[in-house]
Amino acid sequence: MPANEEQSCGGQFRDVRQRGFYDRASVEQATAWIDARGGTLAAEVVTVADAVGRVLASPVQAKADLPLFDCVTADGYALRSGETIGTGDYNPLLLAIQDADSPLLPTSAALVAAGMPLPGGADAVLPFEALRAGGSSLEVCRAVAQGVGVERKGQQLSAGTTILDNARIVHQRHLGLLLASGIEHLKVVRRPRVRLVIAGPKLGVKHHGPDVDGPMLSALIARDGGLVESVVNRAERREVICRAVNAPGADIILVVGRTGTGADDQAPLAIAEIGELAIHGVALRPAGSTGLGLVAGVPVVLIPGEPLACFCCYELFAGRLVRRMGARAPEFPHAVREAEVRRKIVSVVGLVDLCQVRFVDGGVEPIGSAESGGLAAAVRADGFVVIPAPLEGIAPGARINVHVY
Amino acid sequence: MPANEEQSCGGQFRDVRQRGFYDRASVEQATAWIDARGGTLAAEVVTVADAVGRVLASPVQAKADLPLFDCVTADGYALRSGETIGTGDYNPLLLAIQDADSPLLPTSAALVAAGMPLPGGADAVLPFEALRAGGSSLEVCRAVAQGVGVERKGQQLSAGTTILDNARIVHQRHLGLLLASGIEHLKVVRRPRVRLVIAGPKLGVKHHGPDVDGPMLSALIARDGGLVESVVNRAERREVICRAVNAPGADIILVVGRTGTGADDQAPLAIAEIGELAIHGVALRPAGSTGLGLVAGVPVVLIPGEPLACFCCYELFAGRLVRRMGARAPEFPHAVREAEVRRKIVSVVGLVDLCQVRFVDGGVEPIGSAESGGLAAAVRADGFVVIPAPLEGIAPGARINVHVY
């Protein structure tokens, strides 16, 4: 049996190199570890325009009434609605046209435009289509109801009203209302800063380079509201991994590649050397060599380098940490759709399987197994299903939840 | 009747200021105008890492086989599966350990790691968990099936295979496969460059400033894959609007505010003066003063300044143009969910109503009418419904499609 370097590691650590995983954590244990460490980050202040997609760190109250004053909402003539009762084509009402700046005199109307303050005494605005104007007088040929073309002070929103609750994600359509009600800045949850340490492919192997997983992970981190703090490429040796993980400045560190049982799978040893490797090996396909640890209080996820395993490990574990710290819903960020299984989905008892599937005739069928097809299967897939560890598969005719890409 | 300035405008143009809209286009006519002008833009080349969220301008084929060679996918010992037939705990197989660089000799095995080329002659890899290694020989205690732990050249993907079809939106999970199959650059549809010309609120009115609609529209344009080319603020006078619209460099121009029937609603006159104002006034609530025109071949949308009208006009018309030019699905970019109406949704015969609604007990109810509540209603809403022009409303119990925010 080859010699293993256990001297530098804590008592709990077990070097799996050239031995294999004899004892894997369950997906539930790994998830619980993530959830215990994924506390919401502190708040920061941003401008309203920069807040789209961010998560609110406190509820938002209107600073001002909206509208700020009794307000005209249509172009036309402001008048007293009561004076128009009984008016019609054969019984027109003649009103004197006056200035909009002074209160309305009896049987008078004032030319107004949407957005202006409503002249005192007026309670409705008649649009141009409904009247005949000529020189200094106006002929009204129909009755108008009180409040038409008018919005009262605070009618949309009064100062102090909660516009958005805590933890809401700011949407494009919120911006107009926030700005209109006097709000210029918002308190939002800080974006998790994620460091990528690309431990790279096996030495001398060009199967998938450092540039395969890195761009994919960067895009997934951005989707989940995280910020890529830095990317350390070619961290192939243990000392380089240690140095990259030890540097301050990140909220989460993802070490990508070199997580398995090969001789140069140094990532688990590096974490055990400088921190605590809590979990190495999860009963999961793909991504069974996933690791979780803490270095100087910062959670570290060891992500397998094989691209499909990297993708699945991110979606299940690393992404959950990013989403939790950023105060987003921790679950998979995909829509869920129930579908009937059309062709047996094969699984292995004792392992959670993530299977790529596609929709066929309203049902769903697997694309390869959890271990075959690689990322090519995930690209052809419409989504994936999670097969619980106790099952050896899902039979045709059963209904299953599909996480839709 | 006040004098109207028609002298500077084309024959078709009708000045609605202080007269009103007597003749509005239907939503269908306005949509058809948009669709006839929203041709897909040309392609540009970007790196794979920058392509997430972009629309492909041509199909993408794998440049190389994936994997590039017969490849090991597990850490362990490569061997001939045929030699393990009949092997068990009471009938172990002894294999000599040899180098992985030379072809496998009979009854031999070679130490390999995932990602390495498969040694010649080997057809399976046994993980460390399934064997006992000692010095120069290996004890195999179980049979292994052919192909386990092995991926054949081109098994995931062969060179020339289409990975992604034309017009697909590039997803985070596509990046790994694209890079692994030798692709570094992609041809994507150019982002529509959108100019915002903020014609501003009515003169002297502070109800909603230039900074209310602008940031909201910028965020919506980004959501739809457009680029804000420039923002021209305080374009209040007709000459300023004309100059801002006439400048080259934009694929789409949105003039925001001053679209109505008030004396200083100069935006329609500006477009009629320097181009063609095809439509002004749409049978729609809100956003009835929407305008559509062409200046030097560039489509111009006149967007009402009132924030809810601005939002609805963008979603229906301006956004459709952005989405079309960028080769995205032109429809509303919201999920659609059918729901039962719980409380009557009031509408006006002859106008399409966009009503803000919220979900209650699995059904749906209106928040204000299409004309009341402003953007505050849209912020409280879970989505909106579109009531066709011929209907005077939707009765309780009817089922309706909700566009979910």
Interface residues (C-beta under 8 A of the other chain):
Chain A: M1 P2 V16 Q18 R19 G20 F21 Y22 V48 A49 V52 L66 P67 L68 C71 T73 D75 G76 L111 A113 A114 G115 M116 P127 F128 E129 A130 A133 G134 E151 Q156 L157 I163 L164 H171 Q172 R173 H174 L175 G176 L177 L179 A180 P201 K202 V205 K206 H207 H208 G209 D211 V212 D213 P215 M216 S218 A219 L220 A222 R223 G260 T261 G262 A263 D264 D265 G305 E306 P307 L308 C310 F311 A335 E371 G373 G374 L375 A376 A377 A378 V379 Y405
Chain B: M1 P2 V16 Q18 R19 G20 F21 Y22 V48 A49 V52 L66 P67 L68 C71 T73 D75 G76 L111 A113 A114 G115 M116 P127 F128 E129 A130 R132 A133 G134 E151 Q156 L157 I163 L164 H171 Q172 R173 H174 L175 G176 L177 L179 A180 P201 K202 V205 K206 H207 H208 G209 D211 V212 D213 P215 M216 S218 A219 L220 A222 R223 G260 T261 G262 A263 D264 D265 G305 E306 P307 L308 C310 F311 A335 E371 G373 G374 L375 A376 A377 A378 V379 Y405
